[in-house]
Amino acid sequence: MDDTKSKKAVLETVEPIGKRILLRKDEDKKQTKSGIHLPDKIEIPTLTGRVVAVSAQVAHDSDYPIEQYDRVLFNPKDAIPVDFEGDNRLFVVPVENIVAVFRKTP
């Protein structure tokens, strides 16, 4: 029997440690709100993203109401890029750099 087929595929994950979250940064905008398309070299920087994972320390701290899949506004100053899958735009961000959470009211 071939050993490569009998082994299960190992899925690698990224789990933030300490007071940090893992987020996927939203795409930079290539068009203004009024519909003007910007040249390829000019983009409006996006400082929003979706939370992919929350560290255990943040999840258990009631001072930080941040959950997986929340859309957040963040300060990118201390964001650490994660080279995990090429172009997926993952960043580990200290929770102090999350400045707002977008919520929909019922």
C-alpha positions in Angstrom: 0.0 0.0 0.0 1.3 3.5 -0.9 2.1 5.5 2.3 1.3 8.8 0.7 -2.3 7.8 0.1 -2.8 6.2 3.6 -1.8 9.4 5.5 -4.5 11.9 6.2 -4.0 15.4 4.9 -2.9 17.8 7.6 -4.7 21.1 7.6 -2.6 24.0 8.8 -4.4 26.7 10.8 -3.4 30.1 12.3 -4.5 30.8 15.9 -3.7 34.3 17.4 -2.0 34.3 20.8 -2.4 36.9 23.5 -4.6 39.9 23.0 -4.7 39.6 19.2 -7.1 38.7 16.4 -6.6 37.3 12.9 -8.5 39.1 10.2 -8.8 39.1 6.4 -8.5 42.7 5.1 -11.1 43.8 2.7 -10.1 44.5 -0.9 -8.8 48.0 -1.6 -11.4 50.0 -3.5 -10.7 50.7 -7.2 -13.7 52.9 -7.7 -15.0 56.0 -5.8 -18.5 56.2 -4.4 -19.5 58.4 -7.3 -18.5 55.6 -9.7 -15.2 56.9 -11.0 -12.8 54.1 -11.8 -9.3 54.7 -10.5 -6.1 53.8 -12.4 -4.4 50.6 -11.4 -1.7 52.4 -9.4 -4.2 54.4 -7.4 -6.3 52.7 -4.8 -8.3 53.9 -1.8 -6.7 52.2 1.2 -9.2 50.0 3.1 -8.9 49.7 6.8 -11.7 47.2 7.3 -11.7 43.5 7.5 -13.5 40.3 8.7 -12.4 38.5 11.8 -11.2 35.0 11.0 -10.2 34.0 14.5 -10.1 35.5 18.0 -7.5 34.5 20.6 -8.7 32.7 23.7 -7.7 35.6 25.8 -9.8 38.1 23.8 -12.8 35.6 23.6 -13.0 35.4 27.4 -12.6 39.2 28.0 -15.9 41.1 28.2 -14.1 44.3 27.5 -13.6 43.2 23.8 -17.0 42.3 22.2 -15.3 40.9 19.1 -16.4 37.6 17.6 -15.5 35.5 14.5 -16.9 36.9 11.3 -17.4 40.4 12.7 -16.6 43.3 10.3 -14.1 45.7 12.0 -12.3 48.9 11.4 -8.7 48.7 12.4 -5.5 50.7 12.7 -2.9 48.9 10.4 0.1 50.3 12.3 1.0 47.1 14.2 -0.8 44.6 11.9 1.4 41.7 11.0 0.8 40.1 7.6 0.5 36.4 7.5 1.9 34.7 4.4 -0.4 31.7 4.6 -2.0 31.3 1.2 -0.6 33.9 -1.1 -3.2 36.6 -1.8 -5.7 36.0 1.0 -4.7 39.2 2.9 -4.6 37.8 6.4 -3.2 39.9 9.3 -2.7 39.4 13.0 -3.8 42.6 14.7 -3.5 43.6 18.4 -6.9 43.9 19.8 -6.1 47.5 20.9 -5.9 48.4 17.2 -9.5 47.4 16.5 -11.2 50.7 16.7 -14.8 49.8 15.8 -17.0 46.8 15.1 -19.8 47.1 12.5 -23.2 45.8 13.9 -26.5 45.5 12.2 -29.5 46.4 14.4 -32.6 44.3 14.1 
